[in-house]
Amino acid sequence: MDLSINTRENIEFMMNQIISKLRMVNIGAINPESVNSEMYEDLHDIYKLVMKKGTFSPNEMQAIVEELGRLRKS
């Protein structure tokens, strides 16, 4: 899978991986279908950051969730 290509499948994959890694309970708040495809590069950057780190502080998790919220379609 080439995550450098902006496809709906890649968006869904990255979002699901982020949700899984962060062990997020309220996944409805960041639904992959609601991600603006024009924000793909930002999502890819968040994905790479989340996959690199082993653990997250509560402040880091909050910041990541806020960034994901910013990627939603308006």
Gaussian input, Z-matrix of N, CA and C with variables (Angstrom, degrees):
# hf/3-21g

backbone

0 1
 N
 C     1     B1
 C     2     B2     1     A1
 N     3     B3     2     A2     1     D1
 C     4     B4     3     A3     2     D2
 C     5     B5     4     A4     3     D3
 N     6     B6     5     A5     4     D4
 C     7     B7     6     A6     5     D5
 C     8     B8     7     A7     6     D6
 N     9     B9     8     A8     7     D7
 C    10    B10     9     A9     8     D8
 C    11    B11    10    A10     9     D9
 N    12    B12    11    A11    10    D10
 C    13    B13    12    A12    11    D11
 C    14    B14    13    A13    12    D12
 N    15    B15    14    A14    13    D13
 C    16    B16    15    A15    14    D14
 C    17    B17    16    A16    15    D15
 N    18    B18    17    A17    16    D16
 C    19    B19    18    A18    17    D17
 C    20    B20    19    A19    18    D18
 N    21    B21    20    A20    19    D19
 C    22    B22    21    A21    20    D20
 C    23    B23    22    A22    21    D21
 N    24    B24    23    A23    22    D22
 C    25    B25    24    A24    23    D23
 C    26    B26    25    A25    24    D24
 N    27    B27    26    A26    25    D25
 C    28    B28    27    A27    26    D26
 C    29    B29    28    A28    27    D27
 N    30    B30    29    A29    28    D28
 C    31    B31    30    A30    29    D29
 C    32    B32    31    A31    30    D30
 N    33    B33    32    A32    31    D31
 C    34    B34    33    A33    32    D32
 C    35    B35    34    A34    33    D33
 N    36    B36    35    A35    34    D34
 C    37    B37    36    A36    35    D35
 C    38    B38    37    A37    36    D36
 N    39    B39    38    A38    37    D37
 C    40    B40    39    A39    38    D38
 C    41    B41    40    A40    39    D39
 N    42    B42    41    A41    40    D40
 C    43    B43    42    A42    41    D41
 C    44    B44    43    A43    42    D42
 N    45    B45    44    A44    43    D43
 C    46    B46    45    A45    44    D44
 C    47    B47    46    A46    45    D45
 N    48    B48    47    A47    46    D46
 C    49    B49    48    A48    47    D47
 C    50    B50    49    A49    48    D48
 N    51    B51    50    A50    49    D49
 C    52    B52    51    A51    50    D50
 C    53    B53    52    A52    51    D51
 N    54    B54    53    A53    52    D52
 C    55    B55    54    A54    53    D53
 C    56    B56    55    A55    54    D54
 N    57    B57    56    A56    55    D55
 C    58    B58    57    A57    56    D56
 C    59    B59    58    A58    57    D57
 N    60    B60    59    A59    58    D58
 C    61    B61    60    A60    59    D59
 C    62    B62    61    A61    60    D60
 N    63    B63    62    A62    61    D61
 C    64    B64    63    A63    62    D62
 C    65    B65    64    A64    63    D63
 N    66    B66    65    A65    64    D64
 C    67    B67    66    A66    65    D65
 C    68    B68    67    A67    66    D66
 N    69    B69    68    A68    67    D67
 C    70    B70    69    A69    68    D68
 C    71    B71    70    A70    69    D69
 N    72    B72    71    A71    70    D70
 C    73    B73    72    A72    71    D71
 C    74    B74    73    A73    72    D72
 N    75    B75    74    A74    73    D73
 C    76    B76    75    A75    74    D74
 C    77    B77    76    A76    75    D75
 N    78    B78    77    A77    76    D76
 C    79    B79    78    A78    77    D77
 C    80    B80    79    A79    78    D78
 N    81    B81    80    A80    79    D79
 C    82    B82    81    A81    80    D80
 C    83    B83    82    A82    81    D81
 N    84    B84    83    A83    82    D82
 C    85    B85    84    A84    83    D83
 C    86    B86    85    A85    84    D84
 N    87    B87    86    A86    85    D85
 C    88    B88    87    A87    86    D86
 C    89    B89    88    A88    87    D87
 N    90    B90    89    A89    88    D88
 C    91    B91    90    A90    89    D89
 C    92    B92    91    A91    90    D90
 N    93    B93    92    A92    91    D91
 C    94    B94    93    A93    92    D92
 C    95    B95    94    A94    93    D93
 N    96    B96    95    A95    94    D94
 C    97    B97    96    A96    95    D95
 C    98    B98    97    A97    96    D96
 N    99    B99    98    A98    97    D97
 C   100   B100    99    A99    98    D98
 C   101   B101   100   A100    99    D99
 N   102   B102   101   A101   100   D100
 C   103   B103   102   A102   101   D101
 C   104   B104   103   A103   102   D102
 N   105   B105   104   A104   103   D103
 C   106   B106   105   A105   104   D104
 C   107   B107   106   A106   105   D105
 N   108   B108   107   A107   106   D106
 C   109   B109   108   A108   107   D107
 C   110   B110   109   A109   108   D108
 N   111   B111   110   A110   109   D109
 C   112   B112   111   A111   110   D110
 C   113   B113   112   A112   111   D111
 N   114   B114   113   A113   112   D112
 C   115   B115   114   A114   113   D113
 C   116   B116   115   A115   114   D114
 N   117   B117   116   A116   115   D115
 C   118   B118   117   A117   116   D116
 C   119   B119   118   A118   117   D117
 N   120   B120   119   A119   118   D118
 C   121   B121   120   A120   119   D119
 C   122   B122   121   A121   120   D120
 N   123   B123   122   A122   121   D121
 C   124   B124   123   A123   122   D122
 C   125   B125   124   A124   123   D123
 N   126   B126   125   A125   124   D124
 C   127   B127   126   A126   125   D125
 C   128   B128   127   A127   126   D126
 N   129   B129   128   A128   127   D127
 C   130   B130   129   A129   128   D128
 C   131   B131   130   A130   129   D129
 N   132   B132   131   A131   130   D130
 C   133   B133   132   A132   131   D131
 C   134   B134   133   A133   132   D132
 N   135   B135   134   A134   133   D133
 C   136   B136   135   A135   134   D134
 C   137   B137   136   A136   135   D135
 N   138   B138   137   A137   136   D136
 C   139   B139   138   A138   137   D137
 C   140   B140   139   A139   138   D138
 N   141   B141   140   A140   139   D139
 C   142   B142   141   A141   140   D140
 C   143   B143   142   A142   141   D141
 N   144   B144   143   A143   142   D142
 C   145   B145   144   A144   143   D143
 C   146   B146   145   A145   144   D144
 N   147   B147   146   A146   145   D145
 C   148   B148   147   A147   146   D146
 C   149   B149   148   A148   147   D147
 N   150   B150   149   A149   148   D148
 C   151   B151   150   A150   149   D149
 C   152   B152   151   A151   150   D150
 N   153   B153   152   A152   151   D151
 C   154   B154   153   A153   152   D152
 C   155   B155   154   A154   153   D153
 N   156   B156   155   A155   154   D154
 C   157   B157   156   A156   155   D155
 C   158   B158   157   A157   156   D156
 N   159   B159   158   A158   157   D157
 C   160   B160   159   A159   158   D158
 C   161   B161   160   A160   159   D159
 N   162   B162   161   A161   160   D160
 C   163   B163   162   A162   161   D161
 C   164   B164   163   A163   162   D162
 N   165   B165   164   A164   163   D163
 C   166   B166   165   A165   164   D164
 C   167   B167   166   A166   165   D165
 N   168   B168   167   A167   166   D166
 C   169   B169   168   A168   167   D167
 C   170   B170   169   A169   168   D168
 N   171   B171   170   A170   169   D169
 C   172   B172   171   A171   170   D170
 C   173   B173   172   A172   171   D171
 N   174   B174   173   A173   172   D172
 C   175   B175   174   A174   173   D173
 C   176   B176   175   A175   174   D174
 N   177   B177   176   A176   175   D175
 C   178   B178   177   A177   176   D176
 C   179   B179   178   A178   177   D177
 N   180   B180   179   A179   178   D178
 C   181   B181   180   A180   179   D179
 C   182   B182   181   A181   180   D180
 N   183   B183   182   A182   181   D181
 C   184   B184   183   A183   182   D182
 C   185   B185   184   A184   183   D183
 N   186   B186   185   A185   184   D184
 C   187   B187   186   A186   185   D185
 C   188   B188   187   A187   186   D186
 N   189   B189   188   A188   187   D187
 C   190   B190   189   A189   188   D188
 C   191   B191   190   A190   189   D189
 N   192   B192   191   A191   190   D190
 C   193   B193   192   A192   191   D191
 C   194   B194   193   A193   192   D192
 N   195   B195   194   A194   193   D193
 C   196   B196   195   A195   194   D194
 C   197   B197   196   A196   195   D195
 N   198   B198   197   A197   196   D196
 C   199   B199   198   A198   197   D197
 C   200   B200   199   A199   198   D198
 N   201   B201   200   A200   199   D199
 C   202   B202   201   A201   200   D200
 C   203   B203   202   A202   201   D201
 N   204   B204   203   A203   202   D202
 C   205   B205   204   A204   203   D203
 C   206   B206   205   A205   204   D204
 N   207   B207   206   A206   205   D205
 C   208   B208   207   A207   206   D206
 C   209   B209   208   A208   207   D207
 N   210   B210   209   A209   208   D208
 C   211   B211   210   A210   209   D209
 C   212   B212   211   A211   210   D210
 N   213   B213   212   A212   211   D211
 C   214   B214   213   A213   212   D212
 C   215   B215   214   A214   213   D213
 N   216   B216   215   A215   214   D214
 C   217   B217   216   A216   215   D215
 C   218   B218   217   A217   216   D216
 N   219   B219   218   A218   217   D217
 C   220   B220   219   A219   218   D218
 C   221   B221   220   A220   219   D219

   B1=1.4547
   B2=1.5304
   B3=1.3044
   B4=1.4629
   B5=1.5269
   B6=1.3200
   B7=1.4617
   B8=1.5261
   B9=1.3245
   B10=1.4628
   B11=1.5285
   B12=1.3310
   B13=1.4678
   B14=1.5211
   B15=1.3294
   B16=1.4589
   B17=1.5286
   B18=1.3495
   B19=1.4583
   B20=1.5225
   B21=1.3115
   B22=1.4635
   B23=1.5291
   B24=1.3248
   B25=1.4696
   B26=1.5319
   B27=1.3336
   B28=1.4630
   B29=1.5233
   B30=1.3188
   B31=1.4672
   B32=1.5201
   B33=1.3271
   B34=1.4619
   B35=1.5216
   B36=1.3360
   B37=1.4582
   B38=1.5278
   B39=1.3265
   B40=1.4683
   B41=1.5159
   B42=1.3340
   B43=1.4678
   B44=1.5211
   B45=1.3157
   B46=1.4703
   B47=1.5188
   B48=1.3177
   B49=1.4585
   B50=1.5264
   B51=1.3262
   B52=1.4682
   B53=1.5211
   B54=1.3211
   B55=1.4667
   B56=1.5232
   B57=1.3132
   B58=1.4552
   B59=1.5310
   B60=1.3075
   B61=1.4724
   B62=1.5248
   B63=1.3232
   B64=1.4661
   B65=1.5238
   B66=1.3313
   B67=1.4662
   B68=1.5325
   B69=1.3190
   B70=1.4623
   B71=1.5163
   B72=1.3178
   B73=1.4515
   B74=1.5231
   B75=1.3067
   B76=1.4579
   B77=1.5250
   B78=1.3402
   B79=1.4577
   B80=1.5256
   B81=1.3143
   B82=1.4539
   B83=1.5104
   B84=1.3260
   B85=1.4655
   B86=1.5231
   B87=1.3330
   B88=1.4641
   B89=1.5200
   B90=1.2692
   B91=1.4539
   B92=1.5310
   B93=1.3296
   B94=1.4705
   B95=1.5298
   B96=1.3216
   B97=1.4665
   B98=1.5216
   B99=1.3330
   B100=1.4590
   B101=1.5286
   B102=1.3259
   B103=1.4682
   B104=1.5284
   B105=1.3178
   B106=1.4564
   B107=1.5296
   B108=1.3169
   B109=1.4655
   B110=1.5292
   B111=1.3244
   B112=1.4564
   B113=1.5329
   B114=1.3221
   B115=1.4626
   B116=1.5315
   B117=1.3146
   B118=1.4624
   B119=1.5235
   B120=1.3126
   B121=1.4707
   B122=1.5211
   B123=1.3225
   B124=1.4680
   B125=1.5309
   B126=1.3273
   B127=1.4564
   B128=1.5278
   B129=1.3092
   B130=1.4677
   B131=1.5315
   B132=1.3240
   B133=1.4691
   B134=1.5290
   B135=1.3265
   B136=1.4715
   B137=1.5256
   B138=1.3164
   B139=1.4632
   B140=1.5299
   B141=1.3281
   B142=1.4656
   B143=1.5248
   B144=1.3118
   B145=1.4589
   B146=1.5254
   B147=1.3278
   B148=1.4690
   B149=1.5218
   B150=1.3161
   B151=1.4570
   B152=1.5348
   B153=1.3293
   B154=1.4671
   B155=1.5247
   B156=1.3351
   B157=1.4661
   B158=1.5222
   B159=1.3259
   B160=1.4636
   B161=1.5172
   B162=1.3262
   B163=1.4700
   B164=1.5213
   B165=1.3246
   B166=1.4596
   B167=1.5208
   B168=1.3137
   B169=1.4610
   B170=1.5255
   B171=1.3284
   B172=1.4695
   B173=1.5313
   B174=1.3172
   B175=1.4675
   B176=1.5224
   B177=1.3300
   B178=1.4606
   B179=1.5230
   B180=1.3213
   B181=1.4692
   B182=1.5232
   B183=1.3282
   B184=1.4607
   B185=1.5306
   B186=1.3160
   B187=1.4639
   B188=1.5310
   B189=1.3147
   B190=1.4681
   B191=1.5212
   B192=1.3192
   B193=1.4724
   B194=1.5204
   B195=1.3225
   B196=1.4716
   B197=1.5210
   B198=1.3213
   B199=1.4664
   B200=1.5233
   B201=1.3157
   B202=1.4671
   B203=1.5276
   B204=1.3123
   B205=1.4614
   B206=1.5219
   B207=1.3139
   B208=1.4508
   B209=1.5304
   B210=1.3237
   B211=1.4709
   B212=1.5288
   B213=1.3121
   B214=1.4650
   B215=1.5152
   B216=1.3298
   B217=1.4640
   B218=1.5200
   B219=1.3172
   B220=1.4756
   B221=1.4971
   A1=107.76
   A2=116.56
   A3=122.20
   A4=109.04
   A5=115.98
   A6=120.59
   A7=113.13
   A8=117.29
   A9=119.28
   A10=111.30
   A11=116.87
   A12=122.09
   A13=109.51
   A14=116.12
   A15=123.04
   A16=110.05
   A17=115.20
   A18=120.36
   A19=108.62
   A20=116.85
   A21=121.57
   A22=109.51
   A23=117.02
   A24=121.10
   A25=110.78
   A26=117.05
   A27=120.59
   A28=111.60
   A29=117.06
   A30=120.72
   A31=109.54
   A32=116.91
   A33=120.62
   A34=111.38
   A35=117.16
   A36=120.77
   A37=111.08
   A38=116.49
   A39=119.96
   A40=111.85
   A41=116.68
   A42=119.70
   A43=110.44
   A44=117.49
   A45=120.45
   A46=111.54
   A47=117.69
   A48=121.05
   A49=111.30
   A50=116.96
   A51=121.18
   A52=110.28
   A53=116.40
   A54=121.18
   A55=110.49
   A56=116.64
   A57=121.50
   A58=111.49
   A59=116.82
   A60=121.46
   A61=111.23
   A62=116.76
   A63=120.15
   A64=112.16
   A65=116.16
   A66=122.31
   A67=110.68
   A68=114.17
   A69=120.27
   A70=110.31
   A71=114.62
   A72=121.05
   A73=110.45
   A74=117.46
   A75=122.02
   A76=110.31
   A77=116.17
   A78=119.54
   A79=112.94
   A80=117.95
   A81=120.59
   A82=112.28
   A83=116.26
   A84=120.88
   A85=111.61
   A86=117.40
   A87=120.51
   A88=110.01
   A89=115.60
   A90=123.88
   A91=110.04
   A92=119.03
   A93=120.62
   A94=113.78
   A95=117.44
   A96=120.30
   A97=112.20
   A98=117.50
   A99=120.23
   A100=112.84
   A101=117.35
   A102=120.68
   A103=109.83
   A104=115.17
   A105=122.07
   A106=108.04
   A107=117.67
   A108=120.82
   A109=112.19
   A110=117.77
   A111=120.84
   A112=111.26
   A113=116.99
   A114=122.24
   A115=110.83
   A116=116.71
   A117=121.87
   A118=112.92
   A119=117.23
   A120=120.46
   A121=110.93
   A122=117.14
   A123=120.59
   A124=110.22
   A125=116.51
   A126=120.37
   A127=110.20
   A128=116.54
   A129=120.75
   A130=110.46
   A131=117.74
   A132=121.45
   A133=111.13
   A134=116.91
   A135=121.20
   A136=109.50
   A137=116.34
   A138=121.53
   A139=110.34
   A140=117.21
   A141=120.58
   A142=110.95
   A143=117.97
   A144=121.94
   A145=111.14
   A146=116.24
   A147=121.05
   A148=110.84
   A149=118.08
   A150=120.82
   A151=111.87
   A152=117.58
   A153=121.37
   A154=112.90
   A155=116.64
   A156=120.59
   A157=111.64
   A158=114.73
   A159=119.98
   A160=112.73
   A161=116.34
   A162=120.87
   A163=109.24
   A164=114.19
   A165=120.53
   A166=109.90
   A167=115.83
   A168=120.25
   A169=107.41
   A170=117.10
   A171=118.90
   A172=112.33
   A173=117.45
   A174=120.13
   A175=111.64
   A176=116.78
   A177=120.33
   A178=110.69
   A179=116.76
   A180=120.03
   A181=110.72
   A182=116.10
   A183=120.57
   A184=110.49
   A185=116.83
   A186=120.90
   A187=111.09
   A188=116.95
   A189=120.84
   A190=110.40
   A191=117.04
   A192=120.90
   A193=110.19
   A194=117.52
   A195=120.38
   A196=110.81
   A197=116.76
   A198=120.19
   A199=111.03
   A200=117.29
   A201=120.22
   A202=110.57
   A203=116.70
   A204=120.74
   A205=111.84
   A206=116.46
   A207=121.53
   A208=111.90
   A209=116.84
   A210=121.38
   A211=113.09
   A212=116.41
   A213=119.00
   A214=112.37
   A215=114.22
   A216=120.34
   A217=108.22
   A218=116.02
   A219=118.69
   A220=111.54
   D1=126.24
   D2=-179.74
   D3=-98.74
   D4=100.77
   D5=-176.22
   D6=-76.18
   D7=-2.39
   D8=176.64
   D9=-79.51
   D10=-9.32
   D11=-179.36
   D12=-98.33
   D13=129.80
   D14=-178.13
   D15=-79.51
   D16=95.38
   D17=176.05
   D18=-130.01
   D19=157.18
   D20=177.82
   D21=-61.16
   D22=-38.63
   D23=179.14
   D24=-60.88
   D25=-43.09
   D26=179.16
   D27=-66.94
   D28=-39.06
   D29=177.31
   D30=-60.68
   D31=-47.84
   D32=-179.90
   D33=-62.80
   D34=-41.85
   D35=179.09
   D36=-60.74
   D37=-50.22
   D38=-178.01
   D39=-63.27
   D40=-43.40
   D41=179.25
   D42=-61.90
   D43=-44.29
   D44=179.85
   D45=-64.09
   D46=-37.57
   D47=177.53
   D48=-67.00
   D49=-41.75
   D50=177.85
   D51=-62.90
   D52=-47.27
   D53=179.60
   D54=-59.14
   D55=-43.69
   D56=-179.70
   D57=-65.40
   D58=-46.16
   D59=-177.61
   D60=-65.08
   D61=-38.00
   D62=-179.13
   D63=-83.58
   D64=-6.34
   D65=-178.69
   D66=53.02
   D67=48.54
   D68=-176.89
   D69=-78.17
   D70=135.91
   D71=-178.94
   D72=-87.64
   D73=-45.69
   D74=-175.94
   D75=-89.91
   D76=70.04
   D77=-176.79
   D78=-71.75
   D79=-17.05
   D80=177.59
   D81=-62.97
   D82=-24.72
   D83=-179.30
   D84=-69.92
   D85=-24.41
   D86=179.82
   D87=-131.17
   D88=68.05
   D89=179.92
   D90=-72.86
   D91=129.22
   D92=-179.63
   D93=-55.95
   D94=-32.20
   D95=-179.78
   D96=-67.77
   D97=-19.64
   D98=-177.39
   D99=-89.46
   D100=-1.50
   D101=-178.44
   D102=-76.78
   D103=130.11
   D104=177.09
   D105=-72.57
   D106=119.70
   D107=-176.97
   D108=-64.14
   D109=-19.36
   D110=176.69
   D111=-71.13
   D112=-14.79
   D113=-179.85
   D114=-99.92
   D115=21.73
   D116=-174.96
   D117=-56.71
   D118=-45.44
   D119=-178.31
   D120=-60.92
   D121=-39.48
   D122=178.31
   D123=-64.23
   D124=-43.49
   D125=178.08
   D126=-61.97
   D127=-43.24
   D128=179.90
   D129=-61.53
   D130=-40.01
   D131=177.48
   D132=-63.71
   D133=-43.48
   D134=178.31
   D135=-63.09
   D136=-43.61
   D137=179.25
   D138=-57.63
   D139=-48.89
   D140=-179.03
   D141=-61.81
   D142=-40.95
   D143=178.34
   D144=-62.05
   D145=-48.11
   D146=-177.70
   D147=-64.54
   D148=-39.97
   D149=-177.78
   D150=-70.89
   D151=-26.48
   D152=179.75
   D153=-73.90
   D154=-37.12
   D155=-173.60
   D156=-85.89
   D157=147.56
   D158=178.65
   D159=-87.80
   D160=-40.72
   D161=-179.34
   D162=-136.14
   D163=162.37
   D164=-177.81
   D165=-133.64
   D166=138.90
   D167=173.90
   D168=-76.20
   D169=161.87
   D170=176.34
   D171=-57.09
   D172=-37.56
   D173=178.88
   D174=-66.05
   D175=-39.44
   D176=177.81
   D177=-65.30
   D178=-42.84
   D179=178.70
   D180=-61.35
   D181=-43.05
   D182=179.13
   D183=-60.94
   D184=-43.25
   D185=179.89
   D186=-64.29
   D187=-40.71
   D188=179.07
   D189=-64.67
   D190=-44.85
   D191=179.31
   D192=-62.44
   D193=-40.06
   D194=178.01
   D195=-63.42
   D196=-41.31
   D197=177.91
   D198=-64.91
   D199=-41.60
   D200=177.56
   D201=-62.52
   D202=-39.19
   D203=176.98
   D204=-61.95
   D205=-34.19
   D206=179.37
   D207=-67.45
   D208=-20.59
   D209=-177.74
   D210=-83.94
   D211=-4.78
   D212=-178.06
   D213=-68.58
   D214=150.49
   D215=175.00
   D216=-65.59
   D217=142.87
   D218=178.49
   D219=-96.41

